[in-house]
Amino acid sequence: MGTRVQEVLPKAGLVYSEKSSLSEILNKPKILPLKSITLERIVEMEERARKIFEDSRYPPNSSQGGRPTTGQPRPLQGGDGGRPTSSAGRPVSSAGRPQSSAGRPSMA
C-alpha cells in the first residue's frame, strides 16, 4: 500500500471518445481458394521428388546385391577396331615407350 499511482487529468477538458464508430460494417464476402495453382504445383513437385528419392533409395532386386550399377561400355565409333580408351576418352596406345620399374621412361 506504499505505492501510489499518480492521477493524470487532461489539460483541455474532458477525455474525447467517439462512441458512434462502434457499429458493425458489413463488407462483401471474399472467396479465397483452398489451394492456389502455385501451391498445387509446389505440392506436385515435392511429391515427384519424394518418389524419385524413394525409388533411388530402394532399387529393385537384382544380382548386384543392392550396389549401384554403371552403364555398359559403348562400342567406339569409327575404324579403330575397338581399341581401349583412357578415362579422358582418348585411345590408349599399346606401343608406348619402354618403362623402367619406377614408372619413368628408361634412359636408353
MMTF fields as JSON, N, C-alpha, C and O atoms, coordinates in Angstrom:
{
  "mmtfVersion": "1.0.0",
  "mmtfProducer": "UNKNOWN",
  "numBonds": 431,
  "numAtoms": 432,
  "numGroups": 108,
  "numChains": 1,
  "numModels": 1,
  "chainsPerModel": [1],
  "groupsPerChain": [108],
  "chainIdList": ["A"],
  "bondAtomList": [4, 2, 8, 6, 12, 10, 16, 14, 20, 18, 24, 22, 28, 26, 32, 30, 36, 34, 40, 38, 44, 42, 48, 46, 52, 50, 56, 54, 60, 58, 64, 62, 68, 66, 72, 70, 76, 74, 80, 78, 84, 82, 88, 86, 92, 90, 96, 94, 100, 98, 104, 102, 108, 106, 112, 110, 116, 114, 120, 118, 124, 122, 128, 126, 132, 130, 136, 134, 140, 138, 144, 142, 148, 146, 152, 150, 156, 154, 160, 158, 164, 162, 168, 166, 172, 170, 176, 174, 180, 178, 184, 182, 188, 186, 192, 190, 196, 194, 200, 198, 204, 202, 208, 206, 212, 210, 216, 214, 220, 218, 224, 222, 228, 226, 232, 230, 236, 234, 240, 238, 244, 242, 248, 246, 252, 250, 256, 254, 260, 258, 264, 262, 268, 266, 272, 270, 276, 274, 280, 278, 284, 282, 288, 286, 292, 290, 296, 294, 300, 298, 304, 302, 308, 306, 312, 310, 316, 314, 320, 318, 324, 322, 328, 326, 332, 330, 336, 334, 340, 338, 344, 342, 348, 346, 352, 350, 356, 354, 360, 358, 364, 362, 368, 366, 372, 370, 376, 374, 380, 378, 384, 382, 388, 386, 392, 390, 396, 394, 400, 398, 404, 402, 408, 406, 412, 410, 416, 414, 420, 418, 424, 422, 428, 426],
  "bondOrderList": [1, 1, 1, 1, 1, 1, 1, 1, 1, 1, 1, 1, 1, 1, 1, 1, 1, 1, 1, 1, 1, 1, 1, 1, 1, 1, 1, 1, 1, 1, 1, 1, 1, 1, 1, 1, 1, 1, 1, 1, 1, 1, 1, 1, 1, 1, 1, 1, 1, 1, 1, 1, 1, 1, 1, 1, 1, 1, 1, 1, 1, 1, 1, 1, 1, 1, 1, 1, 1, 1, 1, 1, 1, 1, 1, 1, 1, 1, 1, 1, 1, 1, 1, 1, 1, 1, 1, 1, 1, 1, 1, 1, 1, 1, 1, 1, 1, 1, 1, 1, 1, 1, 1, 1, 1, 1, 1],
  "groupList": [{"groupName": "MET", "atomNameList": ["N", "CA", "C", "O"], "elementList": ["N", "C", "C", "O"], "formalChargeList": [0, 0, 0, 0], "bondAtomList": [1, 0, 2, 1, 3, 2], "bondOrderList": [1, 1, 2], "singleLetterCode": "M", "chemCompType": "L-PEPTIDE LINKING"}, {"groupName": "GLY", "atomNameList": ["N", "CA", "C", "O"], "elementList": ["N", "C", "C", "O"], "formalChargeList": [0, 0, 0, 0], "bondAtomList": [1, 0, 2, 1, 3, 2], "bondOrderList": [1, 1, 2], "singleLetterCode": "G", "chemCompType": "PEPTIDE LINKING"}, {"groupName": "THR", "atomNameList": ["N", "CA", "C", "O"], "elementList": ["N", "C", "C", "O"], "formalChargeList": [0, 0, 0, 0], "bondAtomList": [1, 0, 2, 1, 3, 2], "bondOrderList": [1, 1, 2], "singleLetterCode": "T", "chemCompType": "L-PEPTIDE LINKING"}, {"groupName": "ARG", "atomNameList": ["N", "CA", "C", "O"], "elementList": ["N", "C", "C", "O"], "formalChargeList": [0, 0, 0, 0], "bondAtomList": [1, 0, 2, 1, 3, 2], "bondOrderList": [1, 1, 2], "singleLetterCode": "R", "chemCompType": "L-PEPTIDE LINKING"}, {"groupName": "VAL", "atomNameList": ["N", "CA", "C", "O"], "elementList": ["N", "C", "C", "O"], "formalChargeList": [0, 0, 0, 0], "bondAtomList": [1, 0, 2, 1, 3, 2], "bondOrderList": [1, 1, 2], "singleLetterCode": "V", "chemCompType": "L-PEPTIDE LINKING"}, {"groupName": "GLN", "atomNameList": ["N", "CA", "C", "O"], "elementList": ["N", "C", "C", "O"], "formalChargeList": [0, 0, 0, 0], "bondAtomList": [1, 0, 2, 1, 3, 2], "bondOrderList": [1, 1, 2], "singleLetterCode": "Q", "chemCompType": "L-PEPTIDE LINKING"}, {"groupName": "GLU", "atomNameList": ["N", "CA", "C", "O"], "elementList": ["N", "C", "C", "O"], "formalChargeList": [0, 0, 0, 0], "bondAtomList": [1, 0, 2, 1, 3, 2], "bondOrderList": [1, 1, 2], "singleLetterCode": "E", "chemCompType": "L-PEPTIDE LINKING"}, {"groupName": "LEU", "atomNameList": ["N", "CA", "C", "O"], "elementList": ["N", "C", "C", "O"], "formalChargeList": [0, 0, 0, 0], "bondAtomList": [1, 0, 2, 1, 3, 2], "bondOrderList": [1, 1, 2], "singleLetterCode": "L", "chemCompType": "L-PEPTIDE LINKING"}, {"groupName": "PRO", "atomNameList": ["N", "CA", "C", "O"], "elementList": ["N", "C", "C", "O"], "formalChargeList": [0, 0, 0, 0], "bondAtomList": [1, 0, 2, 1, 3, 2], "bondOrderList": [1, 1, 2], "singleLetterCode": "P", "chemCompType": "L-PEPTIDE LINKING"}, {"groupName": "LYS", "atomNameList": ["N", "CA", "C", "O"], "elementList": ["N", "C", "C", "O"], "formalChargeList": [0, 0, 0, 0], "bondAtomList": [1, 0, 2, 1, 3, 2], "bondOrderList": [1, 1, 2], "singleLetterCode": "K", "chemCompType": "L-PEPTIDE LINKING"}, {"groupName": "ALA", "atomNameList": ["N", "CA", "C", "O"], "elementList": ["N", "C", "C", "O"], "formalChargeList": [0, 0, 0, 0], "bondAtomList": [1, 0, 2, 1, 3, 2], "bondOrderList": [1, 1, 2], "singleLetterCode": "A", "chemCompType": "L-PEPTIDE LINKING"}, {"groupName": "TYR", "atomNameList": ["N", "CA", "C", "O"], "elementList": ["N", "C", "C", "O"], "formalChargeList": [0, 0, 0, 0], "bondAtomList": [1, 0, 2, 1, 3, 2], "bondOrderList": [1, 1, 2], "singleLetterCode": "Y", "chemCompType": "L-PEPTIDE LINKING"}, {"groupName": "SER", "atomNameList": ["N", "CA", "C", "O"], "elementList": ["N", "C", "C", "O"], "formalChargeList": [0, 0, 0, 0], "bondAtomList": [1, 0, 2, 1, 3, 2], "bondOrderList": [1, 1, 2], "singleLetterCode": "S", "chemCompType": "L-PEPTIDE LINKING"}, {"groupName": "ILE", "atomNameList": ["N", "CA", "C", "O"], "elementList": ["N", "C", "C", "O"], "formalChargeList": [0, 0, 0, 0], "bondAtomList": [1, 0, 2, 1, 3, 2], "bondOrderList": [1, 1, 2], "singleLetterCode": "I", "chemCompType": "L-PEPTIDE LINKING"}, {"groupName": "ASN", "atomNameList": ["N", "CA", "C", "O"], "elementList": ["N", "C", "C", "O"], "formalChargeList": [0, 0, 0, 0], "bondAtomList": [1, 0, 2, 1, 3, 2], "bondOrderList": [1, 1, 2], "singleLetterCode": "N", "chemCompType": "L-PEPTIDE LINKING"}, {"groupName": "PHE", "atomNameList": ["N", "CA", "C", "O"], "elementList": ["N", "C", "C", "O"], "formalChargeList": [0, 0, 0, 0], "bondAtomList": [1, 0, 2, 1, 3, 2], "bondOrderList": [1, 1, 2], "singleLetterCode": "F", "chemCompType": "L-PEPTIDE LINKING"}, {"groupName": "ASP", "atomNameList": ["N", "CA", "C", "O"], "elementList": ["N", "C", "C", "O"], "formalChargeList": [0, 0, 0, 0], "bondAtomList": [1, 0, 2, 1, 3, 2], "bondOrderList": [1, 1, 2], "singleLetterCode": "D", "chemCompType": "L-PEPTIDE LINKING"}],
  "groupTypeList": [0, 1, 2, 3, 4, 5, 6, 4, 7, 8, 9, 10, 1, 7, 4, 11, 12, 6, 9, 12, 12, 7, 12, 6, 13, 7, 14, 9, 8, 9, 13, 7, 8, 7, 9, 12, 13, 2, 7, 6, 3, 13, 4, 6, 0, 6, 6, 3, 10, 3, 9, 13, 15, 6, 16, 12, 3, 11, 8, 8, 14, 12, 12, 5, 1, 1, 3, 8, 2, 2, 1, 5, 8, 3, 8, 7, 5, 1, 1, 16, 1, 1, 3, 8, 2, 12, 12, 10, 1, 3, 8, 4, 12, 12, 10, 1, 3, 8, 5, 12, 12, 10, 1, 3, 8, 12, 0, 10],
  "groupIdList": [1, 2, 3, 4, 5, 6, 7, 8, 9, 10, 11, 12, 13, 14, 15, 16, 17, 18, 19, 20, 21, 22, 23, 24, 25, 26, 27, 28, 29, 30, 31, 32, 33, 34, 35, 36, 37, 38, 39, 40, 41, 42, 43, 44, 45, 46, 47, 48, 49, 50, 51, 52, 53, 54, 55, 56, 57, 58, 59, 60, 61, 62, 63, 64, 65, 66, 67, 68, 69, 70, 71, 72, 73, 74, 75, 76, 77, 78, 79, 80, 81, 82, 83, 84, 85, 86, 87, 88, 89, 90, 91, 92, 93, 94, 95, 96, 97, 98, 99, 100, 101, 102, 103, 104, 105, 106, 107, 108],
  "secStructList": [7, 7, 7, 7, 7, 7, 7, 7, 7, 7, 6, 6, 1, 1, 7, 7, 7, 7, 7, 4, 4, 4, 1, 7, 7, 7, 7, 7, 7, 7, 7, 7, 7, 1, 1, 7, 2, 2, 2, 2, 2, 2, 2, 2, 2, 2, 2, 2, 2, 2, 2, 2, 2, 2, 2, 2, 2, 1, 7, 7, 7, 7, 6, 6, 6, 6, 7, 7, 7, 7, 7, 7, 7, 7, 7, 7, 7, 1, 1, 1, 7, 1, 7, 7, 5, 7, 6, 6, 1, 7, 5, 7, 7, 1, 1, 7, 7, 7, 5, 7, 6, 6, 1, 1, 5, 7, 7, 7],
  "xCoordList": [0.806, 0.0, 0.86, 0.346, 2.161, 3.042, 3.169, 3.559, 2.838, 2.967, 1.656, 0.577, 1.765, 0.567, 0.657, 1.732, -0.427, -0.499, -0.879, -1.859, -0.073, -0.35, -1.449, -1.387, -2.443, -3.573, -3.214, -2.698, -3.498, -3.211, -4.543, -5.338, -4.792, -6.026, -5.735, -4.67, -6.662, -6.445, -6.398, -7.098, -5.574, -5.405, -6.516, -6.84, -7.11, -8.089, -9.504, -10.292, -9.853, -11.223, -11.372, -10.508, -12.497, -12.843, -12.076, -11.526, -12.063, -11.443, -12.368, -13.577, -11.808, -12.59, -12.762, -11.79, -13.961, -14.232, -15.352, -16.226, -15.323, -16.322, -17.047, -16.506, -18.241, -18.989, -19.757, -20.174, -19.956, -20.739, -19.975, -20.596, -18.642, -17.863, -17.839, -17.147, -18.564, -18.559, -19.557, -19.679, -20.267, -21.241, -20.511, -19.387, -21.171, -20.574, -20.636, -21.597, -19.6, -19.562, -19.511, -18.593, -20.49, -20.555, -19.982, -20.357, -19.083, -18.473, -18.882, -19.367, -18.672, -18.928, -17.965, -16.772, -18.442, -17.535, -16.518, -16.837, -15.32, -14.253, -14.12, -14.085, -14.046, -13.889, -12.407, -11.769, -11.87, -10.461, -10.343, -11.057, -9.444, -9.282, -8.635, -7.807, -9.024, -8.415, -6.948, -6.112, -6.625, -5.242, -5.058, -5.849, -4.027, -3.752, -3.072, -2.614, -3.013, -2.378, -0.9, -0.338, -0.272, 1.155, 1.397, 2.341, 0.556, 0.711, 0.516, 1.226, -0.437, -0.639, 0.588, 0.962, 1.222, 2.435, 3.568, 4.304, 3.711, 4.771, 4.54, 5.48, 3.301, 2.98, 3.27, 3.784, 2.943, 3.206, 4.71, 5.158, 5.496, 6.956, 7.534, 8.399, 7.061, 7.545, 7.211, 8.022, 6.038, 5.627, 6.509, 6.92, 6.803, 7.686, 9.091, 9.71, 9.598, 10.939, 10.98, 11.957, 9.924, 9.87, 9.86, 10.531, 9.094, 9.028, 10.388, 10.807, 11.075, 12.402, 13.369, 14.169, 13.298, 14.172, 13.894, 14.828, 12.623, 12.27, 12.71, 13.194, 12.545, 12.96, 14.466, 14.939, 15.224, 16.683, 17.158, 18.233, 16.382, 16.766, 16.593, 17.406, 15.555, 15.264, 15.234, 14.157, 16.401, 16.401, 15.757, 15.695, 15.278, 14.676, 15.71, 16.909, 15.234, 16.138, 16.87, 16.271, 18.171, 18.975, 20.122, 20.26, 20.936, 22.071, 23.222, 24.22, 23.106, 24.172, 24.194, 25.165, 23.186, 23.168, 22.924, 23.4, 22.195, 21.871, 22.929, 22.765, 24.017, 25.053, 24.647, 23.965, 25.059, 24.731, 25.464, 26.577, 24.846, 25.445, 25.854, 25.288, 26.847, 27.259, 26.795, 26.437, 26.8, 26.356, 27.35, 28.531, 26.868, 27.737, 28.611, 28.156, 29.875, 30.73, 30.163, 29.743, 30.159, 29.628, 30.709, 31.88, 30.343, 31.35, 31.801, 31.002, 33.101, 33.642, 33.213, 33.145, 32.927, 32.534, 33.782, 34.721, 33.797, 34.945, 35.672, 35.23, 36.807, 37.545, 38.727, 39.779, 38.611, 39.758, 39.832, 40.76, 38.905, 38.966, 38.706, 39.119, 38.04, 37.708, 38.88, 38.96, 39.791, 40.938, 40.468, 39.478, 41.151, 40.749, 40.993, 41.856, 40.212, 40.351, 40.727, 40.486, 41.326, 41.685, 40.444, 39.37, 40.604, 39.466, 39.036, 37.902, 39.931, 39.588, 38.919, 38.489, 38.819, 38.153, 39.081, 38.615, 40.388, 41.35, 41.811, 41.891, 42.117, 42.601, 43.931, 44.799, 44.083, 45.313, 46.187, 45.748, 47.415, 48.346, 49.049, 49.547, 49.094, 49.782, 51.272, 52.044, 51.694, 53.11, 53.688, 54.012, 53.814, 54.383, 55.872, 56.486, 56.451, 57.879, 58.123, 57.255, 59.278, 59.576, 59.65, 60.181, 59.129, 59.094, 60.058, 60.235, 60.677, 61.512, 60.613, 59.402, 61.199, 60.404, 59.849, 58.892, 60.422, 59.945, 58.794, 58.238, 58.43, 57.323, 57.756, 56.908, 59.063, 59.572, 60.165, 60.597, 60.189, 60.796, 62.269, 62.969, 62.719, 64.123, 65.017, 64.576, 66.249, 67.186, 68.006, 69.219, 67.425, 68.15, 68.308, 68.898],
  "yCoordList": [-1.183, 0.0, 1.261, 2.38, 1.064, 2.21, 2.894, 4.061, 2.173, 2.804, 3.471, 2.922, 4.654, 5.395, 5.681, 6.01, 5.564, 5.872, 7.337, 7.799, 8.067, 9.482, 9.653, 9.064, 10.448, 10.673, 11.764, 12.819, 11.488, 12.457, 12.923, 12.106, 14.231, 14.805, 15.529, 16.13, 15.484, 16.206, 17.711, 18.226, 18.42, 19.856, 20.657, 21.748, 20.14, 20.919, 20.393, 20.463, 19.898, 19.489, 17.988, 17.302, 17.486, 16.086, 15.199, 15.671, 13.922, 12.942, 12.756, 12.591, 12.782, 12.662, 11.189, 10.435, 10.794, 9.443, 9.514, 10.377, 8.616, 8.603, 7.273, 6.251, 7.279, 6.043, 5.651, 4.499, 6.549, 6.23, 5.323, 4.721, 5.206, 4.384, 2.907, 2.111, 2.543, 1.166, 0.274, -0.906, 0.812, -0.007, -0.938, -0.664, -2.028, -3.014, -2.531, -1.882, -2.857, -2.539, -3.863, -4.659, -4.098, -5.348, -5.129, -4.187, -6.0, -5.952, -7.176, -8.167, -7.079, -8.211, -9.338, -9.08, -10.585, -11.674, -11.959, -11.895, -12.265, -12.568, -14.083, -14.786, -14.573, -16.006, -16.288, -15.78, -17.091, -17.452, -18.907, -19.768, -19.194, -20.59, -21.421, -20.925, -22.688, -23.562, -23.796, -23.801, -23.989, -24.155, -23.355, -23.473, -22.552, -21.809, -22.732, -23.821, -22.291, -23.09, -23.272, -24.347, -22.204, -22.287, -23.298, -24.084, -23.288, -24.24, -25.669, -26.577, -25.875, -27.215, -27.676, -28.847, -26.754, -27.115, -27.475, -28.431, -26.715, -26.998, -28.36, -29.139, -28.652, -29.945, -31.071, -32.12, -30.858, -31.877, -32.1, -33.238, -31.005, -31.14, -31.89, -32.75, -31.57, -32.262, -33.747, -34.582, -34.076, -35.481, -36.228, -37.359, -35.582, -36.221, -36.411, -37.454, -35.394, -35.501, -36.61, -37.354, -36.726, -37.778, -39.15, -40.073, -39.284, -40.566, -40.927, -42.082, -39.96, -40.214, -40.62, -41.537, -39.94, -40.269, -41.678, -42.44, -42.037, -43.372, -44.439, -45.499, -44.166, -45.138, -45.343, -46.464, -44.275, -44.416, -45.039, -45.637, -44.907, -45.458, -46.971, -47.675, -47.468, -48.897, -49.383, -49.465, -49.709, -50.177, -51.553, -52.281, -51.914, -53.244, -54.338, -54.127, -55.503, -56.622, -57.051, -57.186, -57.262, -57.718, -58.559, -58.744, -59.064, -59.888, -59.043, -59.595, -57.736, -56.855, -56.733, -56.215, -57.181, -57.107, -55.696, -55.343, -54.89, -53.552, -52.513, -51.345, -52.912, -51.942, -51.184, -51.737, -49.924, -49.182, -49.767, -50.276, -49.692, -50.24, -49.108, -48.017, -49.382, -48.418, -48.918, -50.086, -48.044, -48.421, -49.347, -49.368, -50.105, -50.985, -50.128, -49.094, -50.539, -49.745, -49.728, -50.755, -48.542, -48.398, -48.731, -48.424, -49.35, -49.604, -48.278, -47.361, -48.192, -46.975, -46.861, -47.858, -45.657, -45.439, -45.139, -44.524, -45.554, -45.313, -46.609, -47.678, -46.513, -47.704, -47.99, -48.378, -47.82, -48.065, -49.506, -49.855, -50.345, -51.76, -52.066, -53.123, -51.185, -51.458, -51.298, -52.014, -50.38, -50.16, -49.587, -48.856, -49.902, -49.366, -47.86, -47.325, -47.187, -45.744, -45.416, -46.201, -44.235, -43.771, -43.191, -43.144, -42.745, -42.163, -40.857, -40.418, -40.224, -38.994, -39.274, -38.339, -40.548, -40.91, -41.0, -41.222, -40.834, -40.922, -42.363, -43.09, -42.792, -44.167, -44.384, -43.512, -45.539, -45.888, -46.672, -47.654, -46.234, -46.904, -48.019, -47.809, -49.211, -50.328, -50.308, -50.981, -49.546, -49.485, -48.17, -47.286, -48.043, -46.829, -46.956, -47.929, -45.976, -46.03, -47.06, -47.275, -47.7, -48.674, -47.982, -46.877, -48.622, -48.05, -48.806, -50.017, -48.076, -48.732, -49.225, -49.007, -49.883, -50.419, -49.313, -49.551, -48.101, -46.993, -46.251, -45.328, -46.626, -45.973, -44.794, -44.108, -44.536, -43.445, -44.021, -45.174, -43.232, -43.738, -44.059, -43.352, -45.129, -45.519, -44.557, -43.935, -44.436, -43.501, -44.198, -43.99, -44.992, -45.733, -44.942, -45.428],
  "zCoordList": [0.0, 0.0, 0.0, 0.036, -0.041, -0.007, -1.351, -1.41, -2.479, -3.79, -4.159, -3.936, -4.721, -5.131, -6.617, -7.117, -7.315, -8.73, -8.863, -8.279, -9.655, -9.836, -10.873, -11.952, -10.551, -11.43, -12.437, -12.072, -13.715, -14.768, -15.341, -15.805, -15.313, -15.839, -17.15, -17.293, -18.112, -19.363, -19.128, -18.257, -19.902, -19.706, -20.362, -19.895, -21.438, -22.189, -21.995, -22.938, -20.889, -20.658, -20.528, -19.981, -21.048, -20.899, -21.889, -22.883, -21.583, -22.471, -23.673, -23.506, -24.879, -26.103, -26.451, -26.48, -26.707, -27.19, -28.209, -28.125, -29.16, -30.215, -30.161, -30.583, -29.658, -29.484, -30.74, -30.854, -31.67, -32.858, -33.829, -34.705, -33.702, -34.621, -34.221, -34.855, -33.205, -32.741, -33.483, -33.157, -34.468, -35.192, -36.167, -36.587, -36.511, -37.404, -38.845, -39.259, -39.594, -41.015, -41.761, -41.561, -42.618, -43.368, -44.763, -45.46, -45.152, -46.479, -47.268, -46.721, -48.578, -49.451, -49.074, -48.913, -48.928, -48.549, -49.658, -50.845, -49.254, -50.202, -50.309, -49.299, -51.535, -51.764, -51.933, -52.855, -51.048, -51.104, -51.549, -51.035, -52.502, -52.93, -51.826, -51.062, -51.756, -50.761, -51.077, -50.173, -52.356, -52.792, -54.068, -55.004, -54.1, -55.321, -56.33, -55.981, -57.561, -58.615, -58.307, -58.516, -57.806, -57.477, -56.367, -56.441, -55.339, -54.241, -54.741, -54.309, -55.643, -56.2, -56.98, -56.912, -57.726, -58.464, -57.514, -57.757, -56.434, -55.457, -54.815, -54.656, -54.448, -53.839, -54.828, -54.44, -56.109, -57.132, -57.305, -57.438, -57.304, -57.423, -56.234, -56.403, -55.023, -53.83, -53.891, -53.492, -54.381, -54.485, -55.483, -55.227, -56.642, -57.621, -57.054, -57.261, -56.332, -55.746, -54.696, -54.62, -53.885, -52.871, -53.537, -53.076, -54.63, -55.338, -55.938, -55.862, -56.528, -57.093, -55.993, -56.174, -54.851, -53.725, -53.227, -52.977, -53.078, -52.601, -53.599, -53.2, -54.902, -55.918, -55.904, -56.092, -55.683, -55.663, -54.35, -54.303, -53.311, -52.009, -51.972, -51.373, -52.598, -52.612, -54.057, -54.649, -54.648, -56.04, -56.137, -55.146, -57.325, -57.481, -57.236, -57.422, -56.819, -56.529, -57.789, -58.856, -57.652, -58.786, -58.254, -57.044, -59.155, -58.752, -58.216, -57.755, -58.267, -57.802, -56.279, -55.728, -55.603, -54.147, -53.632, -52.553, -54.38, -53.924, -54.238, -53.886, -54.894, -55.246, -56.501, -57.364, -56.614, -57.83, -59.032, -58.903, -60.173, -61.383, -62.302, -62.258, -63.137, -64.147, -65.495, -65.646, -66.461, -67.794, -68.468, -68.12, -69.425, -70.197, -71.101, -71.588, -71.341, -72.224, -73.63, -74.164, -74.217, -75.562, -76.579, -76.351, -77.692, -78.732, -79.323, -79.516, -79.609, -80.185, -81.628, -82.348, -82.044, -83.425, -84.242, -83.738, -85.457, -86.312, -86.583, -86.165, -87.295, -87.683, -86.796, -87.305, -85.501, -84.62, -84.153, -83.423, -84.539, -84.214, -82.752, -82.275, -82.022, -80.632, -79.687, -78.689, -79.969, -79.083, -77.756, -77.72, -76.67, -75.367, -75.304, -76.0, -74.452, -74.297, -72.866, -71.949, -72.685, -71.342, -70.677, -71.276, -69.423, -68.728, -69.378, -69.188, -70.148, -70.85, -72.185, -72.86, -72.588, -73.818, -75.009, -76.127, -74.807, -75.905, -76.055, -75.065, -77.29, -77.482, -76.775, -76.789, -76.162, -75.46, -76.421, -77.021, -76.559, -77.459, -76.708, -75.602, -77.307, -76.654, -76.957, -76.276, -77.97, -78.333, -77.83, -78.623, -76.539, -75.961, -75.768, -76.207, -75.112, -74.819, -73.733, -72.886, -73.736, -72.679, -71.325, -71.211, -70.327, -68.986, -68.079, -68.212, -67.159, -66.159, -65.036, -65.065, -64.056, -62.955, -62.067, -61.33, -62.112, -61.285, -61.952, -61.358, -63.153, -63.816, -64.664, -65.235, -64.764, -65.588, -66.867, -66.885, -67.933, -69.166, -68.936, -68.211, -69.563, -69.4, -70.172, -71.138, -69.756, -70.364, -71.448, -71.495, -72.3, -73.33, -74.59, -75.555]
}
